[in-house]
Amino acid sequence: MTRKLRSVLTADFVATRVDACLARLAHLPDFSPAGQNHFGEAFRQSWIDYLNSFGLDFDTPAYFAGRRNFPAACAHAGIPLAVWHLQHSLMLQSIVECLATSEQSADDIRLLTVHAMKLGELDTYLATASHSEARIDALQKALAEAEEKVSRLHHKTSTDQLTGLTSFSSLMEQLEQQVRKAEERRQPLCVLMADLDYFKNVNDTYGHLVGDMVLRHTAKRIRAAVRDFDIAGRFGGEEFTVILKNTDISLAQVVAERIRDEIGSTPMHVKGANISITISLGGAMMRQGETKEALLGRADTALYEAKQAGRNRVIFAAT
């Protein structure tokens, strides 16, 4: 049946019919991508190749693969599946019309028409599956790119650009979450407020560029002193905040002293200068039913007391 069908689909017939069908589609808005110079000729040639291979070895894996490749290329080029279906229907109609006027016997024309329609149905099924898979792949890729962009934006907004620590806004959001969790689970929660001592002298002596580098070094030393699950952020200026999850006051004091020692025990080497600086810390452990604002306020008051008591020390608010 395929051999008889192929005798009707001559090269001249194929090229003529492809051009005629494409001309009928040219006015469609959705068909505009196929009319562009960079894709139009390739689209035309693909239909010629598609029709030239119509029914050849239709029961082989290669035939299935070939029938899927072209619709997938259309999907990647932005040609809607409906346009492919319309073009395919016009091509199939041309084949049926050609058979009706051929020199085949009436029985052969009937059998060949049925054969062509079955092959056309197979092509429609394969094209629909292939086009849909290509669109799904494209959408998944676009979704992955969008998620990556959102992730980058979230990281940018949640990270302090100078120090790399958690930004103030994100710090407040996370503190709100940790206060709620500690309340629900009845777990201890401590907060540290820390402020570099006499930091203005650094800016006045070495300049603000060096001052910024000192802040970056401070952030690194704070990260080195706290635990992996602690949340360290920049509260503003030379002031820092550390959220100590599931931590009681005795353990919080250990972490605070470790931060103080990490900052003050070794000078910071910046721009050829050895800059010695210390840090004062105030801490507070959350009380039952306490808000984040109240908790921060008590830690900040303890920090003020540490400053008034001579700096370079840790003071905790009363529980």
Secondary structure in CASP SS format (residue, H / E / C, confidence):
PFRMAT SS
TARGET T0000
AUTHOR 0000-0000-0000
METHOD secondary structure of the structure
MODEL  1
M C 1.00
T H 1.00
R H 1.00
K H 1.00
L H 1.00
R H 1.00
S H 1.00
V H 1.00
L C 1.00
T C 1.00
A H 1.00
D H 1.00
F H 1.00
V H 1.00
A H 1.00
T H 1.00
R H 1.00
V H 1.00
D H 1.00
A H 1.00
C H 1.00
L H 1.00
A H 1.00
R H 1.00
L H 1.00
A C 1.00
H C 1.00
L C 1.00
P H 1.00
D H 1.00
F H 1.00
S H 1.00
P H 1.00
A H 1.00
G H 1.00
Q C 1.00
N H 1.00
H H 1.00
F H 1.00
G H 1.00
E H 1.00
A H 1.00
F H 1.00
R H 1.00
Q H 1.00
S H 1.00
W H 1.00
I H 1.00
D H 1.00
Y H 1.00
L H 1.00
N H 1.00
S C 1.00
F C 1.00
G C 1.00
L C 1.00
D C 1.00
F C 1.00
D C 1.00
T C 1.00
P H 1.00
A H 1.00
Y H 1.00
F H 1.00
A H 1.00
G H 1.00
R H 1.00
R H 1.00
N H 1.00
F H 1.00
P H 1.00
A H 1.00
A H 1.00
C H 1.00
A H 1.00
H H 1.00
A C 1.00
G C 1.00
I C 1.00
P C 1.00
L H 1.00
A H 1.00
V H 1.00
W H 1.00
H H 1.00
L H 1.00
Q H 1.00
H H 1.00
S H 1.00
L H 1.00
M H 1.00
L H 1.00
Q H 1.00
S H 1.00
I H 1.00
V H 1.00
E H 1.00
C H 1.00
L H 1.00
A H 1.00
T C 1.00
S C 1.00
E C 1.00
Q C 1.00
S C 1.00
A H 1.00
D H 1.00
D H 1.00
I H 1.00
R H 1.00
L H 1.00
L H 1.00
T H 1.00
V H 1.00
H H 1.00
A H 1.00
M H 1.00
K H 1.00
L H 1.00
G H 1.00
E H 1.00
L H 1.00
D H 1.00
T H 1.00
Y H 1.00
L H 1.00
A H 1.00
T H 1.00
A H 1.00
S H 1.00
H H 1.00
S H 1.00
E H 1.00
A H 1.00
R H 1.00
I H 1.00
D H 1.00
A H 1.00
L H 1.00
Q H 1.00
K H 1.00
A H 1.00
L H 1.00
A H 1.00
E H 1.00
A H 1.00
E H 1.00
E H 1.00
K H 1.00
V H 1.00
S H 1.00
R H 1.00
L H 1.00
H H 1.00
H H 1.00
K H 1.00
T H 1.00
S H 1.00
T E 1.00
D C 1.00
Q C 1.00
L C 1.00
T C 1.00
G C 1.00
L C 1.00
T E 1.00
S C 1.00
F H 1.00
S H 1.00
S H 1.00
L H 1.00
M H 1.00
E H 1.00
Q H 1.00
L H 1.00
E H 1.00
Q H 1.00
Q H 1.00
V H 1.00
R H 1.00
K H 1.00
A H 1.00
E H 1.00
E H 1.00
R H 1.00
R C 1.00
Q C 1.00
P C 1.00
L E 1.00
C E 1.00
V E 1.00
L E 1.00
M E 1.00
A E 1.00
D E 1.00
L E 1.00
D C 1.00
Y C 1.00
F H 1.00
K H 1.00
N H 1.00
V H 1.00
N H 1.00
D H 1.00
T H 1.00
Y H 1.00
G C 1.00
H H 1.00
L H 1.00
V H 1.00
G H 1.00
D H 1.00
M H 1.00
V H 1.00
L H 1.00
R H 1.00
H H 1.00
T H 1.00
A H 1.00
K H 1.00
R H 1.00
I H 1.00
R H 1.00
A H 1.00
A H 1.00
V C 1.00
R C 1.00
D C 1.00
F C 1.00
D C 1.00
I E 1.00
A E 1.00
G E 1.00
R E 1.00
F E 1.00
G E 1.00
G C 1.00
E C 1.00
E E 1.00
F E 1.00
T E 1.00
V E 1.00
I E 1.00
L E 1.00
K E 1.00
N C 1.00
T C 1.00
D C 1.00
I H 1.00
S H 1.00
L H 1.00
A H 1.00
Q H 1.00
V H 1.00
V H 1.00
A H 1.00
E H 1.00
R H 1.00
I H 1.00
R H 1.00
D H 1.00
E H 1.00
I H 1.00
G H 1.00
S C 1.00
T C 1.00
P C 1.00
M E 1.00
H E 1.00
V E 1.00
K C 1.00
G C 1.00
A E 1.00
N E 1.00
I E 1.00
S C 1.00
I C 1.00
T C 1.00
I E 1.00
S E 1.00
L E 1.00
G E 1.00
G E 1.00
A E 1.00
M E 1.00
M C 1.00
R C 1.00
Q C 1.00
G C 1.00
E C 1.00
T C 1.00
K H 1.00
E H 1.00
A H 1.00
L H 1.00
L H 1.00
G H 1.00
R H 1.00
A H 1.00
D H 1.00
T H 1.00
A H 1.00
L H 1.00
Y H 1.00
E H 1.00
A H 1.00
K H 1.00
Q H 1.00
A C 1.00
G C 1.00
R C 1.00
N C 1.00
R C 1.00
V E 1.00
I E 1.00
F E 1.00
A C 1.00
A C 1.00
T C 1.00
END
